[in-house]
């Protein structure tokens, strides 16, 4: 930490293994490195996959005094796996919530009643240290405290919920097409009710996060019909679109 004009300034280093990305960030004036520093107080892990999260924590020399904060979406049970590998880790699960189109409201550290983040910690002392760190960026009333197990399950559940909402719209669109009903007109009419928000039915549920996380929830809960049905609806909807293009 550094002191400047009465304010404490954090030294921040961004780490990536892609040298092209690092060079681009350096040109923009960011402090970046290809190696994880060994003397910091807080380490924020924001890689893509669960196994990458485990590798970052397990294979780097992170001081025992430091907080290890996982912002990545991870499969349930990952936190406990990390604690089994490194029992003294001060582990914090703080899944990111970020929506690029509404970044002014739903950004990383926006102070807004509409923006709450879930935070879990491996023990009470670690939670206290995590809150002390993050309250410099976000008032503690906007932090929902819970266990690491709930925090790591919460993020894939949020994405799975979104997936189910879209799959509902896709299923409804197919049913409307079979009945000769204008889906968009029906959707717009239903959405005039204050607690109804039927999603759009577009080109299928793509990108990375939502399909991955519906699989996580399906696997975690095992014998379920809900998540399986949503995935099946999206699969059938894609076939429906393809058939429509050929016709």
N, C-alpha and C positions, 0 to 999 in steps of 0.2 A: 504494500500500500504506500501511497505517497501523499504528502500534504502540499496543497497549493492554495494560497490566499484563504486559509481557514477551512478549506474543504478537503475531504479525503478523496483521492482519485485512485480508482482501481487500475492496475496494470492488466491489460487484457491481451491475450495471445490466441489467435485463431489457428487451429491445427487441421491440416488436410494432407492426404498422401498424394494428391494430384498436383504436380508441380505447375501445370498450366494454370490451374485455379489460383494457386498461391501467387504466381507471378502477376496475374490480373489484379488480385487484391493488393499486392504491394504497390502497384502502379496507382491504385486509388488511395494509398496512404495508410492501409491497415497493417497492423503488426501481426504477422503470421509466421508459421513455422511448419516444417514437416515432422517435427518431433514433439512429443508431449513434454512440457516442462515438468521438472521434478520438485519445485519449491513453491507451489501456489497454494492458496487457501481454499479455493473452490474450483472444481472441475465439472464442466457442463458437457454431458455426452449427448450428441444429437446426430448420431449416424442412422442409417436407414433400417437395418435389419437387427433382429434380436441377437443373433450370433455375433454380429459386429459389436454390439454393445458389450456383450460378455468379454469379447477379445480385448476391447479397449481397456476395460477395468482390470482384467486378469493379467494382461501382458505388459502393462506400463507401471512404472515405479511411482505410484501416487502416495504421498505422505499419509500416514494413518490419521494425522490431525485434520486432514482436509475433508471438506464435504464433497461427495461425489453425487452430482445431480443428473438424473436421467430424464431427458426431455423427449427421447424417442418413443415411438409406439412399440411396446414390447409384449410378448406373449405372457399370459398369466403364469406366475411361478418363477419368472426371470430374476426378480429381486432376491428371492430365497436362494436361487442357484448362485448368485453373486456372493451372497453372505456366507454360503457354504465354502466357496472358494477362498474368500477373504473375509473371515468373521469379524475383523475389527473395522471394516469399512463403515464410514458414516454415510449411509446410503439415503438418498432422497429421490423420490419419484415425483416428477413435476411435469407431466405431459403437456406439450405445447398446445395452445389453441390459437389458430391463426387462419384467417380467411382473407386471402389477398384482395378480393373486390371490396371488402369492408374493413380494410386495415386501419382506418382512422378510428373505428369503434372496436373492432375485434383484432387488435394488434397484439404484440407480445407483452407490453407493459402499459397499456392504456388505462388511465385512472377513470373508470366508468362503472356505474352500477350494472351495466349490461355486460361487463366483462369480469368474470370470476374464474379463477384457476384452482384446480384441485392439486393438493400437495400431500404426499405421504412420506413418512420417515421411518427408519429402522428402529428408532427408540425415541423417548421423550426428549432427551438431551439433544439429539441430532435435530429433532423438530424445532427446538428452541433456537439452535444455531442457524438453521435454514430460514426461519422467520426473521431473525435478526439481520440476515444478509438481504433477503428479498424485500424487506419493508423499506429499504432505501429506494426501491424502484416502484413498488406497488403497495398501497395501504393494506394492512393485514386483514381488514374486513372484506377484502376482495380475494382472500385466500381461503379455500375450503379445506380444512384439515381432516385427514383420514389416515388409514393404515396404508402401507406400501402395496398390500394386496388389492385393496379397493382402487387405489390410484392407478395401478398398472392395468386393471381390468376396465376402468372407466373409459379410457381413450378408445380402445377398439370397440367398446360398446357404443360410444357416441357415433362412430363411423358406421357401425352395423345398423344403428337406428336410422341413420340417413339413407343407407342402402335400402332398408325395408320400406321407407317412405317412397322412394323412387320406384321400387319394384311394385308397390301398390298402384302407382300411377300407370306403370307399364301394363300391368294386368288389366286395369280398368280401360286403358286405351284399346287393348285387344278385344275386350268384351264389347266396347262401344262400336268398334269397326264391324264386328260380326252382326250387331243389331242395327247398323246403319245410323248410329247416333253420333253427332258431332262431339267428340271428346272435349275439345277446348271450350266449347260453349257450355257443356255440362260442368266442366272443372271451374270455369269462371263464375258460374251461377252458385255452385256449392261453396266456393271460396268467399262469397259475400258474408257468410256467417263468421262471427268474430273468432271462433275457436277451430275453424277448419282451414287447412292450408295444403291442398292436394298439389303435389309437385308436378313439374313438367315431365312429359315422356319424350325423350329425345332419341339418341342413337344407341341406347344401351348404357349400362353402368361401366364406365371405363376408368382410365388412369390407374394409379397403383393402390392408393390407400383403402378405398371402400371395398373392392373385391378381396383384398388381402385380409381385411379385418372382419368381414362376414365369415370368412373361413376360420379365422381365429376363434370367433364366438361359437361357430358350429362345432369345432373340434373341442373347445373347452367344456361346453355344456353337453356334448355327446348326444344322447338320445333326445332329439328335439325335432319338431316339425316346422317351427317358425322360421329359423334362419335357412333351413334347407328349402322351404317353400319360396322364400324370397329369391334365392339363387336360381331356383328352377324357373321362376317367373321371368327373370332377366334373360335366361337362356332361351326360353320360348319366345320372348319379345324380339330378340335378335333374329330368330328364325322367321318371325312374322314380318319383320322389316325386310329381310332378304327376299322373302316370297313376294312382298309388295313391289320390290324393285324389279323382279323378273317379270311380274305380271304387267 
